[in-house]
Amino acid sequence: MLSEKKSYLNAAATNLYELSEEEKIQLQCEARERYYLDMNSAHEDGVNEGIELMIQLNSRLMEDDRAEDWRRATIDLEYCAKLLREYGL
């Protein structure tokens, strides 16, 4: 009878350990999923912000009759950054 209780307790302890390991894995998976969702959202936000800045820059350059600067900014990243700073964008 005592050996049955010990065997039962060992089995219960093993099951509890396995369950807590599964829960840890599940929590890790959920955390990883949240991380990727957050990263994707941040990436989307950055892309949208970049698009808005470029629309504003393009509008300002066209208003100021700076078509050549606009053309150059579309192929020269450093020049584009310079124009963004120039316009305070």
For each residue, the residues with C-beta under 8 A, 3 or more apart:
1: 4 5
2: 5 6
3: 6 7
4: 1 7 8
5: 1 2 8 9
6: 2 3 9 10
7: 3 4 10 11
8: 4 5 11 12
9: 5 6 12 13
10: 6 7 13 14
11: 7 8 14 15
12: 8 9 15 16
13: 9 10 16 17
14: 10 11 17 18
15: 11 12 18 19
16: 12 13 19 20
17: 13 14 20 21
18: 14 15 21 22
19: 15 16 22 23
20: 16 17 23 24
21: 17 18 24 25
22: 18 19 25 26
23: 19 20 26 27
24: 20 21 27 28
25: 21 22 28 29
26: 22 23 29 30
27: 23 24 30 31
28: 24 25 31 32
29: 25 26 32 33
30: 26 27 33 34
31: 27 28 34 35
32: 28 29 35 36
33: 29 30 36 37
34: 30 31 37 38
35: 31 32 38 39
36: 32 33 39 40
37: 33 34 40 41
38: 34 35 41 42
39: 35 36 42 43
40: 36 37 43 44
41: 37 38 44 45
42: 38 39 45 46
43: 39 40 46 47
44: 40 41 47 48
45: 41 42 48 49
46: 42 43 49 50
47: 43 44 50 51
48: 44 45 51 52
49: 45 46 52 53
50: 46 47 53 54
51: 47 48 54 55
52: 48 49 55 56
53: 49 50 56 57 84 89
54: 50 51 57 58
55: 51 52 58 59
56: 52 53 59 60 87 89
57: 53 54 60 61 73 80 83 84 87 89
58: 54 55 61 62 70
59: 55 56 62 63
60: 56 57 63 64 87 89
61: 57 58 64 66 67 69 70 73 83
62: 58 59 65 66 67 70
63: 59 60
64: 60 61
65: 62
66: 61 62 69 70
67: 61 62 70 71
68: 71 72
69: 61 66 72 73 79 83
70: 58 61 62 66 67 73 74
71: 67 68 74 75
72: 68 69 75 76 79
73: 57 61 69 70 76 79 80 83
74: 70 71 80
75: 71 72
76: 72 73 79 80
77: 80 81
78: 81 82
79: 69 72 73 76 82 83
80: 57 73 74 76 77 83 84
81: 77 78 84 85
82: 78 79 85 86
83: 57 61 69 73 79 80 86 87
84: 53 57 80 81 87 89
85: 81 82 88 89
86: 82 83
87: 56 57 60 83 84
88: 85
89: 53 56 57 60 84 85
